């Protein structure tokens, strides 16, 4: 099969030719295209089965019925029209219309897709799966597409962050801070609430967390009952309240006296209970008005310390903080004491001191008591008498102990100070006297109970409590104890035990928990007491909720090593005291379990605790790292019951589940992206987090001085047109750069811009015409070059067509005004101020708008410029109502689409045409002689135009009559050739107002050796509003 494509600007093939037998490419061309001849650089390219075939091998390469051959027309200059003679394939190769003229068109809503219709009305950032990557021209506003799912998580409990990776568009762009809005607020006005970074095509995003792919499970989140997430409920499996009549407490054990009941069945170790066990405490109000003092023999049981957070129930209930603590001082009994003494180690060796006196000193501390013996003592009793005589008046006295001398304190109170000896004492005490230190005598002392004072959480001292000895339960806040053991005397209900005889244990062993939930290692147990005022109830943290889930964290076929779970507290976390409504801290425990969904093995369990003192909504994000990459399923439950009290708010909801998929690209080739980090807070609503809009400016090479300059942010039309052409392989050699430069200068002076987001599939031809329309231009392919044609006011004719150059007479037709004609144009466009679709009405004086044409304009965002385009269309309907058609040989091939030409026929009263048969020059004038007599209108001014050899018009020149066939004009701008080697110049003569029909060429259709021309009248009034402004 051979398929022929008219150009790369078109979509599918226009002709198909089946191959019945094998042949070479060149042989097929010669057989099908009359006048074909090989060229070194042919204006066509050929592929066989997708492979390009060089022209030099066309005569050798064979193709057959099983091959797929594609022939493409390549713009290669004016030689294109001479390669093929008119024939069956001529039109496909360009000879049917060498520049492929385009009829005047206006944008329309016909054949639009639903997505197109919604682009400018649907606000917000959305994913665009399988859609065209948008490409932007100029400086349009756009809500960039989301490239990976938005990553939302809670940073602080009251702040939800959103991380976005957005596609600005294909290509390079300049994005200024003022070009970025969140909602309607410039991102620069949001301070730390939002930040962004722009990444050009192919730049590395490895350090941006917003570029990570977090898959959010749709099963977790808001419910149709109005909840923000899945509420984690509670399942109660055992009786909560102790219902016995009395409890005995001692050390760590609570037991129920016989006949007073049992602890509930099912109570077991590990459970947590709130125990209110009152003891008598004495509350004393100091006379100076300072903080109330709490004292009593049970205060030490509490192990209080400064800063300890307490809760009191019963008398003086409330939550407090220990401000001061003085430990107890126990009372002391009387101590009789014992005497300090010195006892000889041997019996005295002599008693006669009259001949050899003996002197020594007894010391007690700093006191000294001298003893002088200077008389004869006949025995030990006499020695004792002599020593006592020396110690008379002192606290010491001598005595006999087992035949040895002893000196001791003689009576209480005893000092408890050791006695000592100085001097020579061996005659009376021996060599090694024995010294005994006695015990000091003490009087009895009264004890003092421990005492403490309290403060409120804010630091103010607690005063004004009820005074006296009152029953209170005092302990760490929440008064929680963990059951560590239960007695084994419970009876379960079964076939052998009737329900009336089933009961729980008679005793439980507990350990105290602090206000943070940790075990109190300092606690030494309860003081012994028996009371019927006890209140014991299982704490809510003992209860386990129903599982929510399991839910797959990532889609089938994906794995992850990172999980995030969001937990939301819609009413905050807070408790208010019943007495005065003070705020108190609340904690909630959540258990998370996950496992590999493919193996369904054992669950891995994690616990999270959330604590706060706030009535405001809050959220927390739990991040989990998995040891290996799996497809996890996750389930969650609450540990602890939800409060039913109006004073306590602790509802928790499973708000989100995400898994990170490690397949997000680190680079986006050929695409400019931006990362945005937005903090949801009281400065920005959550809805605005995906209302990020930008007004980037496209960066493209621009024209300067007849050459391409550096890439520059631009809204100009020409850079975009050239860029679109390059996208399908065209180069500068394929563009009419001279005409583009001319139009570029005009558009810059006028301020014509092109600002459009191209986000739908369209042909290159459609894209170029859309852009050129912003400058009143259309696309043609002229002599193989891409050439824009701008319909604009003209003053110089290009070519002249008279009966002398026509093979069929000129036909004129006029369209009269009809009732169903349009009498107005409504232009719909996207306005640069509101960025909404707006409509501007285009009316001429006298228009009532009974029937209007609706025009949808793309790329023009200024109201005045949209109005000008609409007014141009309205004026065409009113002032371009004449049509012309004629045929020439090949002369018409000189003209182009929208060429401004002079035409004539042979109807009297209009221009006359003839052949120039002679001319003479002299005296600054040229004498022209016509082949036909010329009709002169008396009193009128006359002009004459001449056709140059290339078909262009010289003139019109002011004509002065000489005679019927001759006239003079100012000097010509060319020298006529009357040799008849070429056709001589044609003349077109008439009055200045009716010498020709000014026409604009609409189409030229070549036949075998002729060309058919269609044209409309030229009327300068069509352009009258090109520089005016829309009425307000």
Secondary structure in CASP SS format (residue, H / E / C, confidence):
PFRMAT SS
TARGET T0000
AUTHOR 0000-0000-0000
METHOD secondary structure of the structure
MODEL  1
X C 1.00
X E 1.00
X E 1.00
X E 1.00
X E 1.00
X C 1.00
X C 1.00
X C 1.00
X C 1.00
X C 1.00
X C 1.00
X C 1.00
X C 1.00
X C 1.00
X E 1.00
X E 1.00
X E 1.00
X C 1.00
X C 1.00
X C 1.00
X C 1.00
X C 1.00
X E 1.00
X E 1.00
X H 1.00
X H 1.00
X H 1.00
X H 1.00
X H 1.00
X H 1.00
X H 1.00
X H 1.00
X C 1.00
X C 1.00
X C 1.00
X C 1.00
X C 1.00
X C 1.00
X C 1.00
X C 1.00
X C 1.00
X C 1.00
X C 1.00
X E 1.00
X E 1.00
X E 1.00
X E 1.00
X E 1.00
X C 1.00
X C 1.00
X E 1.00
X E 1.00
X E 1.00
X C 1.00
X H 1.00
X H 1.00
X H 1.00
X C 1.00
X C 1.00
X C 1.00
X C 1.00
X E 1.00
X E 1.00
X C 1.00
X C 1.00
X C 1.00
X C 1.00
X C 1.00
X E 1.00
X E 1.00
X E 1.00
X E 1.00
X E 1.00
X C 1.00
X C 1.00
X C 1.00
X C 1.00
X C 1.00
X C 1.00
X H 1.00
X H 1.00
X H 1.00
X H 1.00
X C 1.00
X C 1.00
X C 1.00
X C 1.00
X C 1.00
X C 1.00
X C 1.00
X C 1.00
X C 1.00
X C 1.00
X C 1.00
X C 1.00
X C 1.00
X C 1.00
X C 1.00
X C 1.00
X C 1.00
X C 1.00
X C 1.00
X C 1.00
X C 1.00
X C 1.00
X C 1.00
X C 1.00
X C 1.00
X C 1.00
X C 1.00
X C 1.00
X C 1.00
X C 1.00
X H 1.00
X H 1.00
X H 1.00
X H 1.00
X H 1.00
X C 1.00
X C 1.00
X C 1.00
X C 1.00
X C 1.00
X C 1.00
X C 1.00
X C 1.00
X E 1.00
X C 1.00
X C 1.00
X C 1.00
X C 1.00
X C 1.00
X C 1.00
X C 1.00
X E 1.00
X E 1.00
X E 1.00
X C 1.00
X C 1.00
X C 1.00
X C 1.00
X E 1.00
X C 1.00
X C 1.00
X E 1.00
X E 1.00
X C 1.00
X C 1.00
X C 1.00
X C 1.00
X E 1.00
X E 1.00
X E 1.00
X E 1.00
X C 1.00
X C 1.00
X C 1.00
X C 1.00
X C 1.00
X E 1.00
X E 1.00
X E 1.00
X E 1.00
X E 1.00
X E 1.00
X E 1.00
X E 1.00
X E 1.00
X E 1.00
X E 1.00
X C 1.00
X C 1.00
X E 1.00
X E 1.00
X C 1.00
X C 1.00
X H 1.00
X H 1.00
X H 1.00
X E 1.00
X E 1.00
X E 1.00
X C 1.00
X C 1.00
X E 1.00
X E 1.00
X H 1.00
X H 1.00
X H 1.00
X H 1.00
X H 1.00
X H 1.00
X H 1.00
X E 1.00
X E 1.00
X E 1.00
X E 1.00
X E 1.00
X E 1.00
X C 1.00
X C 1.00
X C 1.00
X C 1.00
X C 1.00
X C 1.00
X C 1.00
X C 1.00
X C 1.00
X H 1.00
X H 1.00
X H 1.00
X C 1.00
X E 1.00
X E 1.00
X E 1.00
X E 1.00
X C 1.00
X C 1.00
X C 1.00
X C 1.00
X C 1.00
X C 1.00
X C 1.00
X C 1.00
X C 1.00
X C 1.00
X C 1.00
X C 1.00
X C 1.00
X E 1.00
X E 1.00
X C 1.00
X C 1.00
X C 1.00
X E 1.00
X C 1.00
X C 1.00
X C 1.00
X C 1.00
X C 1.00
X E 1.00
X C 1.00
X C 1.00
X C 1.00
X C 1.00
X C 1.00
X E 1.00
X E 1.00
X E 1.00
X E 1.00
X E 1.00
X C 1.00
X E 1.00
X E 1.00
X E 1.00
X C 1.00
X C 1.00
X C 1.00
X C 1.00
X C 1.00
X C 1.00
X C 1.00
X C 1.00
X C 1.00
X C 1.00
X C 1.00
X C 1.00
X C 1.00
X C 1.00
X C 1.00
X C 1.00
X E 1.00
X E 1.00
X E 1.00
X E 1.00
X E 1.00
X C 1.00
X C 1.00
X E 1.00
X E 1.00
X E 1.00
X E 1.00
X E 1.00
X E 1.00
X C 1.00
X C 1.00
X C 1.00
X C 1.00
X C 1.00
X C 1.00
X C 1.00
X C 1.00
X E 1.00
X E 1.00
X E 1.00
X C 1.00
X C 1.00
X C 1.00
X H 1.00
X H 1.00
X H 1.00
X H 1.00
X C 1.00
X C 1.00
X C 1.00
X C 1.00
X C 1.00
X C 1.00
X E 1.00
X E 1.00
X E 1.00
X E 1.00
X E 1.00
X E 1.00
X C 1.00
X C 1.00
X C 1.00
X E 1.00
X E 1.00
X E 1.00
X E 1.00
X E 1.00
X E 1.00
X E 1.00
X E 1.00
X E 1.00
X C 1.00
X C 1.00
X E 1.00
X C 1.00
X C 1.00
X E 1.00
X C 1.00
X C 1.00
X E 1.00
X C 1.00
X C 1.00
X C 1.00
X C 1.00
X C 1.00
X E 1.00
X E 1.00
X E 1.00
X C 1.00
X C 1.00
X C 1.00
X C 1.00
X C 1.00
X C 1.00
X C 1.00
X C 1.00
X E 1.00
X C 1.00
X C 1.00
X C 1.00
X C 1.00
X C 1.00
X E 1.00
X E 1.00
X E 1.00
X E 1.00
X E 1.00
X E 1.00
X E 1.00
X C 1.00
X C 1.00
X E 1.00
X E 1.00
X E 1.00
X E 1.00
X E 1.00
X E 1.00
X E 1.00
X C 1.00
X C 1.00
X E 1.00
X C 1.00
X C 1.00
X C 1.00
X H 1.00
X H 1.00
X H 1.00
X H 1.00
X H 1.00
X H 1.00
X H 1.00
X H 1.00
X H 1.00
X H 1.00
X H 1.00
X C 1.00
X C 1.00
X C 1.00
X C 1.00
X C 1.00
X E 1.00
X E 1.00
X E 1.00
X E 1.00
X E 1.00
X E 1.00
X C 1.00
X C 1.00
X E 1.00
X E 1.00
X E 1.00
X E 1.00
X E 1.00
X E 1.00
X C 1.00
X C 1.00
X C 1.00
X C 1.00
X C 1.00
X C 1.00
X C 1.00
X C 1.00
X C 1.00
X E 1.00
X E 1.00
X E 1.00
X E 1.00
X E 1.00
X C 1.00
X C 1.00
X H 1.00
X H 1.00
X H 1.00
X H 1.00
X C 1.00
X C 1.00
X C 1.00
X C 1.00
X E 1.00
X E 1.00
X E 1.00
X C 1.00
X C 1.00
X C 1.00
X C 1.00
X C 1.00
X E 1.00
X C 1.00
X C 1.00
X E 1.00
X C 1.00
X C 1.00
X E 1.00
X C 1.00
X C 1.00
X E 1.00
X E 1.00
X E 1.00
X E 1.00
X E 1.00
X C 1.00
X C 1.00
X C 1.00
X C 1.00
X C 1.00
X E 1.00
X C 1.00
X C 1.00
X C 1.00
X C 1.00
X C 1.00
X C 1.00
X E 1.00
X E 1.00
X E 1.00
X E 1.00
X E 1.00
X E 1.00
X E 1.00
X E 1.00
X E 1.00
X C 1.00
X C 1.00
X C 1.00
X E 1.00
X E 1.00
X E 1.00
X E 1.00
X E 1.00
X E 1.00
X E 1.00
X C 1.00
X C 1.00
X C 1.00
X C 1.00
X E 1.00
X C 1.00
X C 1.00
X C 1.00
X C 1.00
X C 1.00
X C 1.00
X C 1.00
X H 1.00
X H 1.00
X H 1.00
X C 1.00
X E 1.00
X C 1.00
X C 1.00
X C 1.00
X E 1.00
X E 1.00
X E 1.00
X E 1.00
X E 1.00
X E 1.00
X E 1.00
X C 1.00
X C 1.00
X C 1.00
X C 1.00
X C 1.00
X E 1.00
X C 1.00
X C 1.00
X C 1.00
X C 1.00
X C 1.00
X C 1.00
X E 1.00
X E 1.00
X E 1.00
X E 1.00
X E 1.00
X E 1.00
X C 1.00
X C 1.00
X C 1.00
X E 1.00
X E 1.00
X E 1.00
X E 1.00
X C 1.00
X H 1.00
X H 1.00
X H 1.00
X C 1.00
X E 1.00
X C 1.00
X C 1.00
X C 1.00
X E 1.00
X E 1.00
X E 1.00
X E 1.00
X E 1.00
X C 1.00
X C 1.00
X C 1.00
X C 1.00
X C 1.00
X C 1.00
X C 1.00
X E 1.00
X E 1.00
X E 1.00
X E 1.00
X E 1.00
X E 1.00
X E 1.00
X E 1.00
X E 1.00
X E 1.00
X C 1.00
X C 1.00
X C 1.00
X E 1.00
X E 1.00
X E 1.00
X E 1.00
X C 1.00
X C 1.00
X C 1.00
X C 1.00
X C 1.00
X C 1.00
X E 1.00
X E 1.00
X C 1.00
X E 1.00
X E 1.00
X E 1.00
X E 1.00
X E 1.00
X E 1.00
X E 1.00
X E 1.00
X E 1.00
X E 1.00
X E 1.00
X C 1.00
X C 1.00
X C 1.00
X C 1.00
X C 1.00
X C 1.00
X C 1.00
X E 1.00
X E 1.00
X E 1.00
X E 1.00
X E 1.00
X E 1.00
X E 1.00
X E 1.00
X E 1.00
X C 1.00
X E 1.00
X C 1.00
X C 1.00
X C 1.00
X E 1.00
X E 1.00
X E 1.00
X E 1.00
X E 1.00
X E 1.00
X E 1.00
X E 1.00
X E 1.00
X E 1.00
X E 1.00
X E 1.00
X E 1.00
X C 1.00
X E 1.00
X E 1.00
X E 1.00
X E 1.00
X E 1.00
X E 1.00
X E 1.00
X E 1.00
X C 1.00
X C 1.00
X C 1.00
X C 1.00
X C 1.00
X C 1.00
X C 1.00
X C 1.00
X E 1.00
X E 1.00
X C 1.00
X C 1.00
X C 1.00
X E 1.00
X E 1.00
X E 1.00
X E 1.00
X E 1.00
X E 1.00
X E 1.00
X E 1.00
X E 1.00
X C 1.00
X C 1.00
X C 1.00
X C 1.00
X C 1.00
X C 1.00
X C 1.00
X C 1.00
X C 1.00
X E 1.00
X E 1.00
X E 1.00
X E 1.00
X E 1.00
X E 1.00
X E 1.00
X E 1.00
X E 1.00
X E 1.00
X E 1.00
X C 1.00
X C 1.00
X E 1.00
X C 1.00
X C 1.00
X H 1.00
X H 1.00
X H 1.00
X H 1.00
X C 1.00
X E 1.00
X E 1.00
X E 1.00
X C 1.00
X C 1.00
X E 1.00
X E 1.00
X E 1.00
X E 1.00
X E 1.00
X E 1.00
X E 1.00
X E 1.00
X C 1.00
X C 1.00
X E 1.00
X E 1.00
X E 1.00
X E 1.00
X E 1.00
X E 1.00
X E 1.00
X C 1.00
X C 1.00
X C 1.00
X H 1.00
X H 1.00
X H 1.00
X H 1.00
X H 1.00
X H 1.00
X H 1.00
X H 1.00
X H 1.00
X H 1.00
X C 1.00
X C 1.00
X C 1.00
X C 1.00
X C 1.00
X H 1.00
X H 1.00
X H 1.00
X E 1.00
X C 1.00
X H 1.00
X H 1.00
X H 1.00
X H 1.00
X H 1.00
X H 1.00
X H 1.00
X H 1.00
X H 1.00
X H 1.00
X H 1.00
X H 1.00
X H 1.00
X H 1.00
X C 1.00
X C 1.00
X C 1.00
X C 1.00
X C 1.00
X E 1.00
X E 1.00
X E 1.00
X C 1.00
X C 1.00
X C 1.00
X C 1.00
X C 1.00
X H 1.00
X H 1.00
X H 1.00
X H 1.00
X H 1.00
X H 1.00
X H 1.00
X H 1.00
X H 1.00
X H 1.00
X C 1.00
X C 1.00
X C 1.00
X E 1.00
X E 1.00
X E 1.00
X E 1.00
X E 1.00
X E 1.00
X C 1.00
X C 1.00
X E 1.00
X E 1.00
X E 1.00
X E 1.00
X E 1.00
X E 1.00
X C 1.00
X C 1.00
X C 1.00
X C 1.00
X C 1.00
X C 1.00
X C 1.00
X C 1.00
X E 1.00
X E 1.00
X E 1.00
X C 1.00
X C 1.00
X C 1.00
X C 1.00
X E 1.00
X E 1.00
X E 1.00
X E 1.00
X E 1.00
X E 1.00
X E 1.00
X E 1.00
X E 1.00
X C 1.00
X C 1.00
X C 1.00
X C 1.00
X C 1.00
X C 1.00
X C 1.00
X C 1.00
X C 1.00
X C 1.00
X E 1.00
X E 1.00
X E 1.00
X E 1.00
X E 1.00
X E 1.00
X C 1.00
X C 1.00
X C 1.00
X C 1.00
X C 1.00
X C 1.00
X E 1.00
X E 1.00
X E 1.00
X E 1.00
X E 1.00
X E 1.00
X C 1.00
X C 1.00
X C 1.00
X C 1.00
X C 1.00
X C 1.00
X C 1.00
X C 1.00
X C 1.00
X C 1.00
X E 1.00
X E 1.00
X E 1.00
X E 1.00
X C 1.00
X C 1.00
X C 1.00
X C 1.00
X C 1.00
X C 1.00
X H 1.00
X H 1.00
X H 1.00
X H 1.00
X H 1.00
X H 1.00
X H 1.00
X H 1.00
X H 1.00
X H 1.00
X H 1.00
X H 1.00
X H 1.00
X H 1.00
X H 1.00
X H 1.00
X H 1.00
X C 1.00
X C 1.00
X E 1.00
X E 1.00
X E 1.00
X E 1.00
X E 1.00
X E 1.00
X E 1.00
X C 1.00
X C 1.00
X H 1.00
X H 1.00
X H 1.00
X H 1.00
X C 1.00
X C 1.00
X C 1.00
X C 1.00
X C 1.00
X E 1.00
X E 1.00
X E 1.00
X E 1.00
X C 1.00
X C 1.00
X C 1.00
X C 1.00
X C 1.00
X C 1.00
X C 1.00
X C 1.00
X E 1.00
X E 1.00
X E 1.00
X E 1.00
X E 1.00
X E 1.00
X E 1.00
X E 1.00
X E 1.00
X E 1.00
X E 1.00
X C 1.00
X C 1.00
X E 1.00
X E 1.00
X E 1.00
X E 1.00
X E 1.00
X E 1.00
X C 1.00
X C 1.00
X C 1.00
X C 1.00
X C 1.00
X C 1.00
X C 1.00
X C 1.00
X C 1.00
X C 1.00
X C 1.00
X E 1.00
X E 1.00
X E 1.00
X E 1.00
X E 1.00
X E 1.00
X C 1.00
X C 1.00
X C 1.00
X C 1.00
X E 1.00
X E 1.00
X E 1.00
X E 1.00
X E 1.00
X E 1.00
X E 1.00
X E 1.00
X E 1.00
X E 1.00
X C 1.00
X C 1.00
X C 1.00
X C 1.00
X E 1.00
X E 1.00
X E 1.00
X E 1.00
X E 1.00
X C 1.00
X C 1.00
X C 1.00
X C 1.00
X C 1.00
X C 1.00
X C 1.00
X C 1.00
X C 1.00
X C 1.00
X C 1.00
X C 1.00
X C 1.00
X C 1.00
X C 1.00
X E 1.00
X E 1.00
X E 1.00
X E 1.00
X E 1.00
X E 1.00
X C 1.00
X C 1.00
X C 1.00
X C 1.00
X C 1.00
X E 1.00
X E 1.00
X E 1.00
X E 1.00
X E 1.00
X E 1.00
X E 1.00
X E 1.00
X E 1.00
X E 1.00
X C 1.00
X C 1.00
X C 1.00
X C 1.00
X E 1.00
X E 1.00
X E 1.00
X E 1.00
X E 1.00
X E 1.00
X E 1.00
X C 1.00
X C 1.00
X H 1.00
X H 1.00
X H 1.00
X H 1.00
X C 1.00
X C 1.00
X C 1.00
X C 1.00
X C 1.00
X C 1.00
X C 1.00
X C 1.00
X C 1.00
END
